[in-house]
């Protein structure tokens, strides 16, 4: 069963509002909602957009079964409104960034143009999917970036929040993992399945050498031996070396050893020397145990000879930031631009139907992004304004800059207009896009702020609506 196929997969207040719109005679009023986030996760300089394909599937699956209707009836919902829900089907438009792209705060990542009831009911499920997968893809990207080309494998299944492990593995693949221990996700998304053995395997035999020998006999061409069950340097690595020598005599090679505890920098250096001294320079070293981008970066700065990283809890749970602050705000109602007013400047959204444009320099690197009104022509905009500081702006030399529209129409009047690439293609696209982001935005500490500006027309529209609200308030 598809986990998104019920229209009850929403916050209850979405339904109470939807009924309110219906009973107020507003069901055919048009509305535009923007999905965006307000600040970069992990105090970083960017995010990786993920979850689009699942969000679109959820949108098309969003419907109400007879059991769903009976459930809502028990809460006193109006019969006429329930009759409306029986035939619920999204009939609007959806615009979005491409999945895997590099994105920044306050940009419209996904835009819903529909009637007010449809647009409102989809809020929670779209945020649920996009927020989580974007967060995990971004966390993974940071970890992969820290690993400097060394493969990273998702080991997070046992620590994930229930079935979030499945969507998390998918998002992690977009973020750059080489494989996953999650066998179900591997099959579902065609991600390479990877794994070694646990300490329990070693404990099931009379001694460590016997356990290693048996494992290598069963998997002669794909053996990675976990060497820290008893004593890493006095027992584990020497026994792995003995098994590797025997494997060579039988025409096979030990693939790797795995370190899962202790001082990984110290143990990896000692283990590497022991392996090399034994003529086993081809045997790789895999490390795991509560790794994240900061620890991996530290290990490599210490010249730790680690070839693979297995990352679990801190990847799949996004341990240091468990949620992305993505929001879904109305930008237009009944064909009139609208904004949410707030005394906090950062919470005032951008009104109207919008497009996002990326400006790239002569080498093709990302220079800055512009948020413009939908009807504007992107290659005629040569000035971008700071969203709230009126005197700050950036002049764009259109003779030197290339422009790129970032939002694509995915659904038109309820019909799919877009063909989704496969997951490997999305990952490759994301890797390529990330390579075009200048390195100063990738730093873990005090990353350089990537500029996102508003066109003059959007800036002035926003300003007028703010002033109108202030005048009405006073």
C-alpha positions as CSV (number, residue, x, y, z in Angstrom):
1,X,0.0,0.0,0.0
2,X,1.3,3.5,-0.9
3,X,1.9,5.3,2.4
4,X,0.6,8.6,0.8
5,X,-2.7,7.4,-0.6
6,X,-5.1,8.9,2.0
7,X,-6.3,12.4,2.1
8,X,-6.2,12.1,5.9
9,X,-2.4,12.4,5.7
10,X,-2.7,16.0,6.7
11,X,-3.1,18.2,9.8
12,X,-6.6,18.3,11.1
13,X,-6.8,22.1,10.8
14,X,-6.3,21.8,7.0
15,X,-9.6,20.0,6.8
16,X,-11.4,22.4,9.1
17,X,-10.2,25.3,6.9
18,X,-11.1,23.4,3.8
19,X,-14.6,22.9,5.0
20,X,-14.8,26.6,6.0
21,X,-13.8,27.6,2.5
22,X,-16.4,25.2,1.0
23,X,-19.3,26.4,3.3
24,X,-18.3,30.1,2.6
25,X,-18.7,29.6,-1.1
26,X,-15.0,30.0,-1.8
27,X,-14.2,26.5,-3.2
28,X,-13.6,27.9,-6.7
29,X,-11.4,30.8,-5.6
30,X,-7.9,30.5,-6.9
31,X,-4.8,30.4,-4.7
32,X,-1.1,30.3,-5.1
33,X,1.1,28.9,-2.3
34,X,4.9,28.9,-2.1
35,X,7.0,26.2,-0.3
36,X,10.3,27.5,0.9
37,X,12.6,27.5,3.9
38,X,13.9,30.4,6.0
39,X,17.4,29.5,7.0
40,X,20.1,27.0,5.8
41,X,20.3,23.9,7.9
42,X,23.4,23.1,10.0
43,X,24.4,26.8,9.9
44,X,25.6,26.0,6.4
45,X,25.6,27.9,3.1
46,X,23.1,25.9,1.1
47,X,20.6,23.0,0.9
48,X,20.0,20.2,-1.5
49,X,16.4,20.0,-2.7
50,X,15.0,16.5,-2.5
51,X,11.6,14.8,-2.2
52,X,10.0,16.2,-5.3
53,X,9.1,12.8,-6.9
54,X,7.6,11.5,-3.7
55,X,5.7,14.8,-3.2
56,X,4.2,14.5,-6.7
57,X,3.2,10.9,-6.2
58,X,1.6,12.0,-2.9
59,X,-0.3,14.8,-4.6
60,X,-1.8,12.4,-7.2
61,X,-2.6,9.8,-4.6
62,X,-4.3,12.3,-2.3
63,X,-7.9,11.1,-2.1
64,X,-10.6,10.0,0.3
65,X,-11.8,6.5,0.6
66,X,-15.2,5.5,2.0
67,X,-13.5,4.7,5.3
68,X,-11.9,8.1,5.3
69,X,-15.2,9.8,4.7
70,X,-16.8,7.8,7.6
71,X,-14.0,8.8,9.9
72,X,-14.5,12.5,9.1
73,X,-18.3,12.1,9.5
74,X,-17.7,10.9,13.0
75,X,-16.1,14.3,13.7
76,X,-19.2,16.2,12.5
77,X,-18.1,17.3,9.1
78,X,-20.9,18.5,6.8
79,X,-22.4,16.0,4.4
80,X,-22.0,18.3,1.4
81,X,-18.4,18.9,2.1
82,X,-17.8,15.2,2.5
83,X,-19.5,14.6,-0.9
84,X,-17.0,17.1,-2.3
85,X,-14.1,15.1,-0.8
86,X,-15.3,11.9,-2.3
87,X,-14.3,13.1,-5.7
88,X,-11.2,15.0,-4.6
89,X,-8.5,15.1,-7.2
90,X,-5.8,17.7,-7.7
91,X,-6.7,19.8,-10.8
92,X,-4.2,22.6,-10.5
93,X,-0.6,23.5,-11.5
94,X,2.7,22.6,-9.8
95,X,6.0,24.4,-10.4
96,X,9.2,23.3,-8.8
97,X,13.0,23.3,-8.8
98,X,14.6,20.2,-10.2
99,X,15.3,17.5,-7.6
100,X,18.9,17.5,-6.5
101,X,19.5,21.2,-7.2
102,X,21.4,23.5,-4.8
103,X,18.9,25.9,-3.1
104,X,18.9,28.8,-0.7
105,X,16.6,30.4,1.9
106,X,13.4,32.2,0.9
107,X,13.4,30.9,-2.7
108,X,10.1,29.4,-3.9
109,X,11.2,25.7,-4.2
110,X,7.8,24.5,-5.1
111,X,4.6,26.4,-6.1
112,X,1.1,25.2,-6.1
113,X,-1.5,27.1,-8.3
114,X,-5.0,25.7,-7.7
115,X,-8.2,26.4,-6.0
116,X,-8.0,27.3,-2.4
117,X,-9.2,23.9,-1.0
118,X,-6.8,21.8,-3.0
119,X,-3.9,24.1,-2.3
120,X,-4.7,24.2,1.4
121,X,-5.2,20.5,1.9
122,X,-1.8,19.6,0.3
123,X,0.2,21.8,2.7
124,X,1.1,19.4,5.4
125,X,2.0,16.4,3.2
126,X,4.2,18.5,0.9
127,X,6.0,20.0,3.8
128,X,6.3,16.6,5.5
129,X,8.1,15.1,2.4
130,X,10.1,18.0,1.1
131,X,11.4,19.1,4.6
132,X,12.6,15.7,5.6
133,X,14.2,14.6,2.3
134,X,15.8,18.0,1.7
135,X,17.3,17.9,5.2
136,X,18.7,14.4,4.8
137,X,20.1,15.1,1.3
138,X,21.8,18.2,2.6
139,X,23.3,16.4,5.6
140,X,24.5,13.6,3.4
141,X,26.0,16.1,0.9
142,X,28.0,17.7,3.7
143,X,29.3,14.3,4.9
144,X,30.2,13.2,1.4
145,X,32.0,16.6,0.8
146,X,34.0,16.1,4.0
147,X,35.0,12.6,2.8
148,X,36.9,14.1,-0.1
149,X,36.0,11.5,-2.7
150,X,36.1,8.5,-0.3
151,X,32.9,6.5,-0.5
152,X,30.2,7.0,2.2
153,X,27.7,4.3,3.0
154,X,24.4,4.7,4.9
155,X,24.4,2.5,8.0
156,X,21.4,4.3,9.6
157,X,18.5,1.8,9.4
158,X,18.5,0.7,13.0
159,X,18.6,4.2,14.4
160,X,16.1,5.9,12.0
161,X,12.6,7.0,13.0
162,X,10.7,4.0,11.9
163,X,10.0,3.9,8.1
164,X,11.7,7.3,7.7
165,X,14.7,5.1,7.0
166,X,13.4,4.3,3.5
167,X,12.8,7.9,2.3
168,X,16.0,8.8,4.2
169,X,18.1,6.3,2.2
170,X,16.6,7.7,-1.0
171,X,17.4,11.3,0.0
172,X,20.9,10.2,1.1
173,X,21.6,8.7,-2.3
174,X,20.7,12.0,-3.9
175,X,23.1,13.6,-1.4
176,X,25.9,11.3,-2.6
177,X,26.2,8.0,-0.7
178,X,27.7,5.1,-2.5
179,X,25.3,2.5,-1.0
180,X,23.1,1.6,1.9
181,X,22.8,-1.2,4.5
182,X,19.0,-0.8,4.1
183,X,18.2,-3.8,1.9
184,X,14.5,-2.7,1.4
185,X,15.6,0.8,0.2
186,X,18.3,-0.8,-2.0
187,X,15.7,-2.9,-3.8
188,X,13.0,-0.1,-4.0
189,X,15.3,2.6,-5.3
190,X,18.1,0.5,-7.0
191,X,20.7,1.7,-4.6
192,X,23.7,-0.6,-4.1
193,X,23.3,-2.7,-1.0
194,X,26.4,-2.9,1.2
195,X,27.3,-4.5,4.5
196,X,29.9,-6.5,6.4
197,X,29.2,-8.6,9.6
198,X,28.6,-7.7,13.2
199,X,30.4,-8.5,16.4
200,X,27.9,-11.2,17.0
201,X,29.3,-13.2,14.1
202,X,32.8,-13.3,15.8
203,X,31.2,-14.1,19.1
204,X,29.5,-17.2,17.7
205,X,32.8,-19.0,17.1
206,X,35.4,-20.4,19.5
207,X,37.9,-17.7,18.5
208,X,38.3,-14.7,16.2
209,X,40.5,-16.4,13.7
210,X,38.0,-19.1,13.1
211,X,35.2,-16.6,12.6
212,X,37.3,-14.6,10.1
213,X,38.3,-17.8,8.2
214,X,34.7,-19.0,8.0
215,X,33.4,-15.7,6.8
216,X,36.1,-15.4,4.1
217,X,35.4,-19.0,3.0
218,X,31.7,-18.1,2.4
219,X,32.5,-14.7,0.8
220,X,35.9,-15.1,-0.8
221,X,35.5,-12.2,-3.2
222,X,33.7,-9.7,-0.9
223,X,35.0,-10.0,2.6
224,X,35.3,-7.1,5.0
225,X,36.4,-8.2,8.5
226,X,35.3,-6.3,11.6
227,X,38.4,-6.3,13.7
228,X,37.5,-4.7,17.0
229,X,35.4,-7.4,18.8
230,X,38.2,-8.2,21.3
231,X,41.4,-6.3,20.7
232,X,41.9,-4.3,17.5
233,X,45.7,-4.2,17.2
234,X,46.7,-7.3,19.2
235,X,44.0,-9.6,17.9
236,X,41.7,-8.3,15.2
237,X,44.2,-6.9,12.6
238,X,46.7,-9.8,13.1
239,X,44.0,-12.3,12.6
240,X,42.7,-10.5,9.5
241,X,46.3,-10.5,8.1
242,X,46.5,-14.2,8.6
243,X,43.2,-14.8,6.9
244,X,44.2,-12.5,4.0
245,X,47.4,-14.5,3.4
246,X,45.5,-17.7,3.3
247,X,43.0,-16.1,0.9
248,X,45.9,-15.1,-1.4
249,X,47.0,-18.8,-1.5
250,X,43.5,-19.7,-2.6
251,X,43.5,-17.1,-5.4
252,X,41.4,-14.5,-3.6
253,X,41.9,-11.2,-1.8
254,X,40.6,-9.7,1.4
255,X,38.6,-6.6,0.5
256,X,38.8,-4.6,3.7
257,X,38.9,-4.4,7.5
258,X,36.5,-2.4,9.5
259,X,37.1,-0.2,12.5
260,X,34.1,0.5,14.7
261,X,35.4,1.8,18.0
262,X,38.2,3.6,19.7
263,X,40.5,6.3,18.4
264,X,39.9,5.9,14.6
265,X,42.8,8.1,13.6
266,X,45.3,6.1,15.8
267,X,43.9,2.7,14.9
268,X,43.7,3.3,11.2
269,X,47.3,4.5,11.0
270,X,48.5,1.5,13.0
271,X,46.4,-0.9,11.0
272,X,47.5,0.6,7.7
273,X,51.2,0.1,8.7
274,X,50.5,-3.5,9.8
275,X,48.7,-4.3,6.6
276,X,51.4,-2.7,4.4
277,X,54.2,-4.4,6.3
278,X,52.5,-7.7,5.5
279,X,52.3,-6.9,1.8
280,X,48.6,-6.2,2.0
281,X,48.5,-2.6,0.7
282,X,45.5,-3.4,-1.4
283,X,43.3,-4.2,1.7
284,X,41.1,-1.1,2.4
285,X,40.2,0.3,5.8
286,X,36.5,1.1,6.5
287,X,35.6,3.2,9.6
288,X,32.2,3.6,11.4
289,X,31.0,4.6,14.9
290,X,29.0,7.8,15.3
291,X,30.6,9.6,12.3
292,X,29.5,12.9,10.9
293,X,31.0,15.5,8.6
294,X,33.0,17.2,11.4
295,X,34.6,13.9,12.6
296,X,35.4,12.8,9.1
297,X,36.9,16.2,8.3
298,X,39.0,15.9,11.5
299,X,40.1,12.3,10.7
300,X,41.3,13.3,7.2
301,X,43.1,16.4,8.5
302,X,45.0,14.0,10.7
303,X,46.0,12.0,7.6
304,X,44.0,9.0,8.7
305,X,44.3,6.3,6.0
306,X,40.6,5.5,5.9
307,X,39.2,4.5,2.5
308,X,35.4,4.1,3.3
309,X,33.1,5.6,5.8
310,X,30.0,4.0,7.2
311,X,27.7,6.7,8.6
312,X,24.5,5.8,10.5
313,X,22.7,7.8,13.2
314,X,24.0,11.2,12.5
315,X,23.1,10.9,8.8
316,X,19.7,9.3,8.8
317,X,18.5,11.1,11.9
318,X,20.1,14.4,11.0
319,X,21.3,14.3,14.5
320,X,22.4,17.9,15.1
321,X,19.3,19.4,13.4
322,X,16.2,17.2,13.3
323,X,14.0,19.4,11.2
324,X,14.2,21.9,8.3
325,X,12.2,25.1,8.8
326,X,10.3,24.8,5.6
327,X,7.0,26.7,5.3
328,X,4.1,26.9,2.9
329,X,2.7,30.4,2.5
330,X,0.0,32.0,0.4
331,X,1.4,34.3,-2.2
332,X,-1.8,35.1,-4.2
333,X,-5.6,34.7,-3.5
334,X,-8.3,35.2,-6.1
335,X,-5.8,36.5,-8.6
336,X,-4.5,39.2,-6.2
337,X,-1.0,39.1,-4.7
338,X,-1.0,38.4,-1.0
339,X,1.6,38.2,1.8
340,X,1.7,37.2,5.4
341,X,2.5,40.3,7.4
342,X,4.7,40.0,10.5
343,X,6.6,42.3,12.9
344,X,9.6,40.0,12.3
345,X,10.9,41.1,8.9
346,X,12.2,37.6,8.0
347,X,8.7,36.2,8.3
348,X,7.2,38.4,5.7
349,X,6.9,36.3,2.5
350,X,7.2,37.4,-1.1
351,X,3.9,38.0,-2.8
352,X,2.6,37.0,-6.3
353,X,3.5,34.3,-8.7
354,X,7.2,34.0,-9.0
355,X,10.1,32.4,-10.9
356,X,13.7,32.0,-9.6
357,X,16.6,32.8,-11.9
358,X,20.2,31.8,-11.4
359,X,23.0,34.0,-12.7
360,X,26.3,32.2,-13.6
361,X,29.6,33.8,-14.3
362,X,31.7,33.3,-17.4
363,X,33.2,30.1,-16.0
364,X,29.7,28.8,-15.2
365,X,29.9,29.1,-11.5
366,X,26.9,30.3,-9.5
367,X,27.0,34.0,-8.9
368,X,23.7,34.8,-7.3
369,X,19.9,34.0,-7.6
370,X,17.1,36.4,-8.3
371,X,13.4,36.0,-7.4
372,X,11.3,37.6,-10.0
373,X,7.6,37.9,-10.9
374,X,6.4,35.2,-13.2
375,X,5.7,37.5,-16.1
376,X,9.1,39.1,-16.1
377,X,11.8,38.2,-18.7
378,X,14.9,36.9,-16.8
379,X,17.6,38.1,-19.2
380,X,16.3,41.7,-19.1
381,X,16.7,42.0,-15.3
382,X,20.0,43.7,-14.4
383,X,19.4,44.8,-10.8
384,X,18.5,42.7,-7.8
385,X,17.5,44.2,-4.5
386,X,18.0,43.1,-0.9
387,X,14.6,41.9,0.3
388,X,14.4,44.3,3.2
389,X,17.3,46.9,3.0
390,X,16.2,49.3,0.4
391,X,19.7,50.8,-0.4
392,X,21.4,47.4,-0.9
393,X,21.3,46.0,-4.4
394,X,23.5,44.2,-6.9
395,X,23.9,45.3,-10.6
396,X,24.0,42.4,-13.0
397,X,26.3,42.6,-16.1
398,X,24.1,40.7,-18.5
399,X,26.9,40.7,-21.1
400,X,29.0,38.5,-18.7
401,X,26.3,36.5,-16.9
402,X,24.3,33.5,-18.1
403,X,20.8,33.2,-16.8
404,X,18.9,30.1,-16.0
405,X,15.2,29.7,-14.9
406,X,15.1,27.2,-12.0
407,X,11.5,26.4,-11.7
408,X,9.9,23.9,-14.1
409,X,6.2,23.2,-14.7
410,X,5.6,19.7,-13.3
411,X,1.8,19.5,-13.4
412,X,-0.6,21.5,-15.7
413,X,-4.3,21.5,-14.8
414,X,-3.9,18.2,-13.0
415,X,-1.9,16.5,-15.7
416,X,1.7,15.4,-15.4
417,X,4.0,17.4,-17.7
418,X,7.4,16.2,-16.5
419,X,9.3,13.0,-16.8
420,X,11.3,12.2,-13.7
421,X,14.9,11.0,-14.2
422,X,16.0,7.9,-12.4
423,X,17.6,8.3,-8.9
424,X,21.2,7.9,-10.2
425,X,20.6,10.7,-12.8
426,X,19.2,12.9,-10.0
427,X,22.3,12.2,-7.9
428,X,24.6,12.9,-10.8
429,X,22.7,16.2,-11.5
430,X,23.1,17.2,-7.9
431,X,26.8,16.4,-7.9
432,X,27.3,18.5,-11.0
433,X,25.3,21.4,-9.6
434,X,27.1,21.3,-6.3
435,X,30.4,21.5,-8.2
436,X,29.3,24.9,-9.6
437,X,28.8,26.4,-6.1
438,X,31.9,28.3,-5.1
439,X,33.8,26.7,-2.2
440,X,33.4,29.6,0.1
441,X,29.7,28.7,0.4
442,X,30.6,25.1,1.3
443,X,32.5,25.8,4.5
444,X,31.3,24.3,7.7
445,X,32.3,27.3,9.8
446,X,31.0,30.8,8.8
447,X,30.2,29.9,5.2
448,X,30.0,32.9,2.8
449,X,26.4,34.1,2.3
450,X,25.1,33.3,-1.1
451,X,23.1,36.3,-2.4
452,X,19.5,36.0,-3.3
453,X,17.8,39.2,-4.4
454,X,14.4,40.5,-5.6
455,X,13.7,42.1,-8.9
456,X,12.7,45.8,-8.6
457,X,9.1,44.9,-9.6
458,X,8.8,42.3,-6.9
459,X,10.6,44.4,-4.3
460,X,8.2,47.3,-5.0
461,X,5.1,45.1,-4.9
462,X,6.2,43.7,-1.6
463,X,6.9,47.2,-0.2
464,X,3.4,48.4,-1.3
465,X,1.6,45.5,0.3
466,X,3.6,46.1,3.5
467,X,2.8,49.8,3.6
468,X,-0.9,49.1,2.8
469,X,-1.1,46.6,5.7
470,X,0.6,49.1,8.0
471,X,-1.8,51.9,7.0
472,X,-4.8,49.6,7.6
473,X,-3.4,48.6,11.0
474,X,-3.0,52.2,12.1
